[in-house]
């Protein structure tokens, strides 16, 4: 599992451009970043619902 700094570092390598990231990032990099985004979205939803 990666944290915010690692996810930002991966995205920064592609100039924070979604198209460049999708075209040039490795499968593992994309998977790690999307897993981080998913984890954070789920955490925020649980917090809004009062489950966390």
Secondary structure, DSSP 8 states (H G I E B T S, - for coil): ---HHHHHHHHHTTTT-HHHHHHHS-HHHHHHHHHHHHHHHHHHHHHHTT--
